[in-house]
Amino acid sequence: MSGTDGTEIDADVLVLGGGPAGTWAALAAARAGSRVVLADKGYCGTSGPTASGGNNLWYLPPGPERAAAVDRRHVEGGLLSEPAWMHRVLDETYRRVDDLAVNGRYPFGVDPETGRRRGGSLQGPEYMRRMRRMVHRAGVCILDQSPALQLLIDTDGVVAGATGVHRRQGYEPWTVRAGAVVLATGGCAFLSGSFGTDVDTGDGHLMAAEAGAEFSGMEFSSAYALAPSWSGHTKGLFMQFATFYDDQGARLGDDRATAMRYLLDGVPVHARLDRAHPDHRDLMRRSQPNYFLPLDKAGIDQFTEMYPVRAVLEGTVRGTGGLRITGTDCGTSVPGLFAAGDVATRELITGGRSGGGSHNGAWAMSSGSWSGAAAARFARQRGVPDAARPIGGVGLEGDPDRTATRSIIGLVQEHTLPLGRSFRRTARSLQDSIAALDDAWTVAPVVLGGRGRELVRARSGAALLAVARLVSHAALARTETRGMHVRTDHPDTDPGLRHRLVTSSLARVDVRAEGGPAGRADGGPAGRVDGVSARRGANR
Ligand SMILES: Cc1cc2nc3c(=O)[nH]c(=O)nc-3n(C[C@H](O)[C@H](O)[C@H](O)COP(=O)(O)OP(=O)(O)OC[C@H]3O[C@@H](n4cnc5c(N)ncnc54)[C@H](O)[C@@H]3O)c2cc1C
């Protein structure tokens, strides 16, 4: 295998995405003896939200604390999670943190009182630097700045690799034929400007949908975070110490939900971290230095001075929905295709509540490791296919006259970013969005395309549109308020809707219910949700 000069590579396992999920997947596959290629849209080790900031983990040592945490979270997530999966993730995360300490030599601190490793908090840049090194040492071939554009399938309809381009080499194409593929391309934040999510445009969702994959929990995609109004810096841990004020300095409240409600009503909101104890302020600076950067740069002392804030959508990145997982190996509904991290649904451990803040990071480690090992097993049995063809899809035409990417992205953002579209939903606004987005999907094959950089943007535009459609259809079907999904026309939780919603097909987005009260990791019983299947759109 060659690094970046070869355009045709055969591998056992291809991993798409080099964030935490992708690097753990690549490592697990390489440790299982596979020849592994990892392709990242950016630079593996610095790309994505984890590499840009701190990463808290759902990390608990074995013991009674775990059962209590699982019970608590199961309730908070609207009873859609599965305690068995939650315990699995806690177990695996505990092992991987140990792995990172021993093999990655990550310099974890130790709690002086308990003598325990402080495994629940990682500095993102240091974490991902060490992950890159571990992956590299395991013999993985890393293709940096090499976005994947479409999947390959073999003659049996099994996913068998991908194609993409090398951004740093004149957008030369690359093709990797592989016995199995792990998708780890992150969630979709709709290019909202949120911290580190510029690469999270839903490319993997689009490629998987084109291969026929199903999604779950896409309605749980309405995570917003507060950032200083002039920046996308959405690290929000310290907002718990904030008091919120209007622009006359009148106190509005001290919780984020109140701040969001005022912002929804168009009231300018300012924050001041005046509830942080003076003795803790230095420690706060040391633990998340990047939180303070935009404020320091603006010359604002956030403990004593107010600063304006805005709400920034983080979509499925700090949400929950993604590719439906069909078993404990993190397989998807498409043979040969595995999913890990934010591209996959995290309902199994978070239900309908945001997974950002610790669960997503633990899920990325665990699902990455499981999917990588499973992909290696799958590839061993199947081997590298002799023949594989690109699946094709919207935006892949190299026609330089198809230049509507900017307006497609603008339309998607109009129907996703405003608080009135995603934070609070109604049937009316969702139907309006569905009509506009489905219409756009019918014209997308004609208007999206381009060469080189424009081709990559066109595919991202198609991906954003595809994800927005899956989200809107699922959100319309969930006629209740549950977890982060809030319907102002259905403000209560409906016990009869305690099931997952599975979306599929881009030509005609279908939504069906899956599972009963607890759902099942193996799929569980499924039934159609009456009247929610989309009737519009014509293209996959
Ligand atoms: C501001 C912020 C703070 C967060 N803090 C926490 C936290 O403290 N704890 C927590 O649990 N979670 C947190 N999260 C959630 C966090 O996103 C996940 O924990 C984690 O980053 C998911 O890892 P991932 O590998 O699945 O995706 P990402 O980290 O998003 O990585 C995806 C990778 O895929 C690559 N990629 C994308 N498209 C392509 C393509 N077409 N071809 C090839 N490569 C591609 C990207 O370049 C990127 O490297 C936070 C999210 C945000 C936005």
The ligand as an ORCA input file, in Angstrom:
! r2SCAN-3c Opt
* xyz 0 1
  C     -17.972     21.862     20.863
  C     -18.166     20.406     21.100
  C     -17.758     19.835     22.293
  C     -17.958     18.487     22.539
  N     -17.541     17.985     23.733
  C     -17.806     16.702     24.024
  C     -17.421     16.159     25.277
  O     -16.816     16.832     26.107
  N     -17.736     14.860     25.534
  C     -18.407     14.088     24.620
  O     -18.703     12.929     24.909
  N     -18.724     14.559     23.402
  C     -18.444     15.840     23.093
  N     -18.778     16.327     21.870
  C     -19.279     15.402     20.878
  C     -18.104     14.939     19.958
  O     -18.482     15.339     18.691
  C     -17.836     13.448     19.953
  O     -17.557     13.014     21.234
  C     -16.678     12.984     19.050
  O     -15.971     14.008     18.426
  C     -17.207     12.060     17.997
  O     -16.130     11.479     17.333
  P     -16.251     10.964     15.831
  O     -14.939     10.378     15.508
  O     -17.457     10.156     15.670
  O     -16.518     12.265     14.954
  P     -15.598     13.573     14.677
  O     -14.761     13.879     15.858
  O     -16.550     14.598     14.188
  O     -14.649     13.095     13.512
  C     -15.128     12.865     12.213
  C     -13.939     12.756     11.277
  O     -14.418     12.353      9.993
  C     -13.781     13.126      8.987
  N     -14.650     13.170      7.799
  C     -15.834     13.806      7.635
  N     -16.299     13.597      6.380
  C     -15.399     12.813      5.742
  C     -15.308     12.271      4.430
  N     -16.211     12.535      3.469
  N     -14.234     11.494      4.119
  C     -13.263     11.243      5.049
  N     -13.294     11.758      6.309
  C     -14.354     12.511      6.654
  C     -13.554     14.469      9.642
  O     -12.511     15.185      9.011
  C     -13.209     14.077     11.091
  O     -11.830     13.857     11.247
  C     -18.583     17.683     21.570
  C     -18.986     18.246     20.357
  C     -18.776     19.596     20.121
  C     -19.225     20.188     18.830
*
